[in-house]
Amino acid sequence: MAADHYYTSKPSVESNRQHWDFELKGHKLIFTTDAGVFSKKEVDFGSRVLIEAFEEPGISGDILDVGCGYGPIGLSLAKAFPERRVDMIDINERAVELAKINADRNGIENVNIFSSDIYEKVTSTEYAAILSNPPIRAGKKVVHEILEKSFEHLAVGGELWIVIQKKQGAPSAMEKLESLFEEVDVVVKKKGYYIIRSKKG
C-alpha cells in the first residue's frame, strides 16, 4: 500500500473528488480534495493549529508552504496576507493540481504552486517565512531534511514554522532545530501538537 500514501509523486489510488468549505484565519474557503492526498475530508487539526498560530514575520518577503497538499495552509495565508506572495510545493502531483484548482476557486492570485521533491525546485533563498506540516509517514529522514534545508532558503530574520505531534517526534525535531537556529520556541501546545517557530539570526 506504500504507493498509495500521500507522499508519492503519482498516487495510484483511484480519483474520487470531494468538495467542502472551511473557515481558516477568518476567511471561508472552498476546497476540492481527492483520494491520495493528505487529510482529504477536512483540514487536519495540526494544520489548523499552525494556521491560527502563525504570525506575519517582521521582515518583508515571500512565504513558502512545504508539502502544501491541496492547499489549506498556503491558501489561507495568501488570503490573510494579500500583499505577500506564497509559494506552495508538494511532491504529490495530484495535490499540486488540487491546490491550483482551489486557488482559482477562491480567487487567490498571489500564489505560485508547483511540484517539487522538498526543496529540489525551490530557487529563492530569501523567504520571510517557511511553513510545514511535515509528512511524518515519509520518515524521519525526509522530515529532518525539511527542517535542515529550510535554513538556506530563509532570509536573515526569516522564520520556519512547523507543526509536529509530541509522540511523532517533536522533541527530536526541537533538538535538530536548536542545532541550526539561534532562536527556537514552542509557540503553542495543543492536544499533543507543538507549533515550533525557529528564527534565522
C-alpha angles and dihedrals in degrees: 000000000000091000089061095058114113089241096079131093096236115025110212095203113109116265116255111167124204132187128209141139133239136182115236127172091349096309127104109227129190115221134196111200135174145195112282095040128099118271096352098175100055141348103285119245096245093054091047092053090048094049094049094044095049116108122195110259120249093239129070121249146086129307126229125208109200113204093010097179110189089340116264097138100040096039095047090051093046088053093047095046105034094169092064128072116232119206113203124195137179136163089222108089092197090055091049091052090050092048089054091049090049092049089054094045091053096043093242111155104163093083136097111200122188145149116264135156096234105302096341095117098027110112104172119097095180107074116149090208139007120197130190141171089197120221100252091184090061088068139250094286092060093043092050091047089056089052098042100045094044087078094067092048096052126089118233104281091025122134137221114211119190137169119214134160118244091232092049097057111291093140094052090044089053090051091050092048093048089057090056109032133053094218123039121167137171099228098182136011113194128165092334094315119121123204105205122192120194121187125205110226 
